[in-house]
Amino acid sequence: MKQKRRNGILLVALAIIVLLSGCGKSQQEEAADAAASEARDAETIQQEATLSEDVAPEENTSNEEDTLTLIMVGDVLLHDPVEDAARDAEGNYNFDFLFEETKDEIASADIAIANQEVMIGGEELGVSGYPAFNAPYEIGDALTNAGFDVICHGTNHALDKGSTGIRNALTYWKEQHPEMVIAGINASQEEQNAIDIVEAKGMRIAILNYTYGTNGIPFPSDMPYAVNLLEEQQVISDLEAAEEQADFTVVCPHWGIEYQLEETAEQQRWAKLMVEHGADLIIGTHPHVIEPYEEVDGVPVYYSLGNFINWTSDSGSGIANRMVGGMAEVTLCREADGTISVSDYGMKALVCHLAPGEKGVVAYPLSDYSETLAETNAIRNQDSSFSYSYCEDLCNQVWGEGRWE
């Protein structure tokens, strides 16, 4: 049918040429040229249509299969008012509301990581805030419900409740949410020696989590392996093991100086050492405020994501900085030779909203926040400079304009 249609078009064109043969020379040439051009155009269009019908386009599924999205948020820091907001009149805890405005971003990532700043030792050890923190198990339920896949427990508060706190937390995770990867704390020497690996999209991603210290609390004599410390030889050894066992290595160091908006020379030194020994991505926490992110020898390094959840009791200038956090957003790509590399990375700004009463603490993407909400944020009672524009200015100051969303 398609060939017959083409032949018909050609015959019509030739007939027009013959009919016009008695015209003047210029008219004949013009008519013939026009008819021939029309015939050629018609045939070209038909050929293109035929080609598009006969050759079905290949489905481009490789991009989705060969890319992986990874996100991480900063400190889940459960001060007393946060725990109070999660407790109902009967004394039951539910922390799901903390993540109500961010759970879509969290759940949609292939790998989502949170820094659980405080130990989850359960109510039997007494729920407490600063300075010796301990959280009820329900915070773990909420983290799981929100869509997190990895919890970093290697922080300076890991030993706030001693070895019992660590054992309780690890038992809880193992029994209630065995699918969750727990990094930074260990129940045995064998666990400390093992490399934590998350598998997604056919990629094996190693997660290494360390802390600079434990606030001077000594390690239990029967658990010298309880918490992963930033010790150079241990870090190098782990990076070498991860290089052999995984396709890509993420290091989550708990480092830096609290409330300082710039990284220290020590953080820079550690970052360079980690990259030299195989780290593919570094995402830091601890300072409780955001710090810059940059590349070190081609490897993305986020020095501090700041707080994700908190309600500090401090007051005065600069306290508002603690309400602004970051969500590291990284895309990994499987290359043709099978290697995994970072194809894109960036930062999403977050803000912690505080309101008195039950369920009054919520983390928002700054893009979904508003000046109206900012004006009602209870942190203004502790630092009146807090506002929506304050949050924007801080992000521009630390990360640079156009380098966050």
C-alpha positions, 0 to 999 in steps of 0.5 A: 500500500505504501509503495503504491501511494508513492508511485501514484504521487510520481505519476501525478507529478509527471502528468502535470509536466506533460500538460504544461508542455505547451506553455511558454518556456519559463512557465514550463520550467517553473511548473515542472520544477515545482511539480518535481519538487513537490513529488520529491518532498512527498516521497521524502515525507513518506519514506521518513514515515515508513522508516519510523513505522518499520523501525520501533524506537528502542526503550531507554531503560539503561539510565534508570537501571544504571543510576542510583540516588543517595541522600543524607540528612544531618543530626537527629538531635532529640532535646527534651522538648522534641521528646515531649512533643512526641509523647501523648497524654497516655505517655506513648511516643510517636515521632512520625510527625518529625518527618512528615514534610520530608518523607517523600524525598527520603522514601524516593531515594534509593539509599537514604541515610540519617545521622542518629545523634543520640543513642536509642537505649529505650525507656528502661534507661530513662528518656533524657535530653542534653547532656546525656541523651537517651531516646525511646525506641519509637524514634527508630520506628519513625526513621524506618517509616520515613524511608531511611535505609542507613542509620549512623550511630557513631557520634560523640553521644554514642556512650551516653548510656554506656555499653547498655545503651549500645546493646539495647539499640543494636538489639532493638534494630536487629529484632524490630527492623533487621533490614536497617543498616546500622553503622558506627557502633558494634556488638562485637569485634567481628562486627567492627571488622566487617564493612557495612554494605547497602545493595541497591540497583545492583550496586554495592555501596559501603558505608563507613561511620566514625566519630572523633570521640565520645565526650570523654566517656571511656570505652567499656572494658568489655566493649573496646569495639563499641564505637568506631573512632577516627583513628588513622590506621583503622580508617585506612584499613577499612577503606582498603577492605571496602575497596575490595568488597564494594563498588563505591565507598561513602564515609560519614565522619562525625567531626569538626567544631560545634557551631562553626560555619566553616570546616577546620584544617583537621577536617580538610586533612581527614578528607584528603586522607580518606580520598587518597585511600579510596573514599568516593563520597564524604558526608560529615556531621557534628557541628550542628550548623551547616558547613561548605561542600566542595570537591577534594581531588574530584570527590564530593565532600560535605563538611557538615549537614547541620541539624535535621531535628533539634530544639536547643535550649540555648539563647542569643545571637547565632542560635538561629543557625542551628535551625538550618540543615542540609540534605546531601543529594547525590546521583551515582552512575554505573559506567560502561566498564562497570565502575560506579561514579558520581554523576551529579550532586547538590544540596537541598536546604532544610529548616526545623520548625518549632511550635509548642505542644504535641507534634510541634516539631517538623523538618521542612525543605526550605523551598516548602517553608514560608515567611508566615511559618518562620514568624511563628517558629518558637526559636524566635523566642531564643533568637529573634533574628530568625526569619525565612530570609535569614535562612536563605542568607545563611545558605547563600553565605555557607554554600554559595548562591545557586549551589542549593535548592 
